[in-house]
Amino acid sequence: MVVPLAMVFAIFYFIVIVPNKRQQKKVQEFLDNLKVNDKVITTSGIFGQVMRLDEQSVQLQIADKVNIKVSKAAIGGYQGQPPVVEATTNP
C-alpha cells in the first residue's frame, strides 16, 4: 500500500516539481542578468529599453521621452527572442 503511493509521489515530483524549479531558476537568472540598454518585452506585450534597474522594479523607455516603471517580474524576455517567462492567460 505504501509503495504505490510512494511511486505516485515520485512520478508527480519528477513530472511537475523538477521542471517547475528549473523554469524558476532560469527566470531568476534572466532577471538577475538584466542591464541598462537591454531591449525587452513585458509579459503584457509592451516593448521597451531598460533605462534604470531597482531591486524590484525596472524603468523602461517605450517611446521618445516616455518612460514607465514596471515590476521586474513583469519582464518576459528579450525582444526578438523566445520569452523566458510564460505569460499566463485567464480562461
N, C-alpha and C positions, 0 to 999 in steps of 0.2 A: 504494500500500500504506500509506503514512503518512497520507494524507488520510482514509481511512475510520476509522483508529484515532483520529486527532485528533477526528473528528466524534463518535465514540462517547464519548470522554473529555469533550467539550464537553457533550453531552446529559446524561451522568451528572452532571457538575458542576452544571448548571442545574436538574436534576430532584431531586437528592439533597442536594448540599452547600449550595447557596444557601439553600433553605428551612430546613435544619437550623441554619445560622448565624443566620438571622432569629429562629428559635424560641429559641435560646440567648440572644440579645441581649434578647428580650422577657422571658425568665425572670430574667435578671440585673438588668434594670431593676426588675422587680417586687420581687425580694429586696432591692435597694438602697433601695427606697421604703417598705419595711415600717416601721411606727412603733408605739409603745406604744398599746394600746387597740384596735388593729385586730382584727377578728374574722375568723379564718382557719380553714381546714381543711387537715389534713396529707394527704400522698399515701396514707396508710394509713386515712384516714377519721375521724380524731379532730378534733372541733370544739373550738376554744378561742379565748381572747382573749390577745393578746400582752401580757405583763407586763414583760418585760425583753429587750433585744437585746444580744447579744455579737457578736464578729467572725464566729464560726462556728456559734453556737447561738442558740436562741430559748427563752425560758421562757413557757409557755402555762398559763393558768388554765383548767382543763377542768371544774371544779365549785367550789363554795364551799370555800375553804381547801385545794384540791387543785391543785398546780402540777406540771408536768412540764417537763423540759428536752429539747428535740429539736434535731436538726441543722437549720440554716437551709435546707438543700437539701430537707428533708422537708416544707416548707410548699408546698402545692399551689395555693393560691389563696385568695381572699376568700370568706367564707360567702355563699351566695345568688347567686354569680356563676359563670360557666363557669371551669373550672380553667385556671390558667396553665401548670402543669406536668402533662403527661400521665402518668398512672400506668402503670407497666409491669406486665404480667402474665406469669407464667411458665406455659408450656403444660403 
